[in-house]
Amino acid sequence: MSLCEGDTFDTYEAFIEALERYQAETKTQFSKRTSSTVASYKRKLSNKVLNERLKYAEMKWQCKSGGDYRPKGRGIRTNSR
């Protein structure tokens, strides 16, 4: 496997490449659930040193097959008479 828990990456692009390889190997798809950019993270925690080459300070990903079901309809049915 090309992606393991605890792996570190120097750039956001390197992470995306590893994620794409992992998705291809395992036949799964992941989507970004939540994220905080480096700039917004620095405003909150000014004493924290972060790598400027990274796009995000933290991200949470989830499998597209998992998670809560979110219906796309509004529950309104048309009368078909």
C-alpha positions in Angstrom: 0.0 0.0 0.0 1.3 3.5 -0.8 -0.5 5.3 2.1 -0.3 4.4 5.7 -1.3 6.0 9.0 1.4 8.4 10.3 2.9 9.1 6.8 4.2 12.6 6.4 4.4 14.7 3.2 6.5 17.8 2.3 3.9 19.2 -0.1 0.1 19.0 -0.7 0.8 17.6 -4.2 2.8 14.7 -2.8 0.0 13.8 -0.5 -2.6 13.9 -3.4 -0.3 11.7 -5.5 -0.1 9.1 -2.7 -3.9 9.3 -2.1 -4.6 8.7 -5.8 -2.3 5.7 -5.8 -4.0 4.3 -2.7 -7.4 4.8 -4.2 -6.4 3.0 -7.4 -4.8 0.1 -5.4 -7.8 -0.4 -3.1 -10.6 0.5 -5.6 -12.0 3.1 -3.2 -12.8 6.8 -3.4 -12.2 9.4 -0.8 -13.6 12.9 -0.5 -12.4 15.8 1.7 -14.7 16.2 4.6 -13.3 19.2 6.5 -10.1 21.3 6.2 -8.3 24.3 7.6 -5.8 26.2 5.5 -2.4 27.2 6.8 -3.3 30.9 6.8 -6.5 30.4 8.8 -4.7 28.1 11.2 -1.9 30.6 11.8 -4.5 33.3 12.7 -5.9 31.1 15.4 -2.6 29.8 16.7 0.0 32.5 16.0 2.7 30.7 18.0 2.5 27.5 15.9 5.1 27.0 13.2 3.7 25.6 10.0 5.2 24.6 6.7 4.2 27.3 4.2 4.5 24.8 1.2 1.5 23.0 2.5 -1.9 24.1 1.4 -3.8 22.9 4.5 -2.9 22.6 8.2 -5.3 19.8 8.8 -7.8 17.8 6.7 -10.3 15.0 7.4 -11.1 12.6 4.6 -13.8 10.0 4.4 -14.7 7.1 2.1 -17.4 8.1 -0.3 -19.2 4.8 0.4 -19.4 5.5 4.1 -20.8 8.3 6.2 -24.4 9.6 6.6 -27.0 9.2 3.9 -27.9 12.6 2.4 -31.0 12.5 0.2 -30.9 14.7 -2.8 -34.7 15.1 -3.2 -37.0 17.3 -1.4 -39.7 14.6 -0.7 -42.2 16.2 -2.9 -44.0 13.9 -5.4 -45.9 15.1 -8.4 -49.4 13.9 -9.1 -49.4 11.5 -12.0 -53.1 11.5 -13.0 
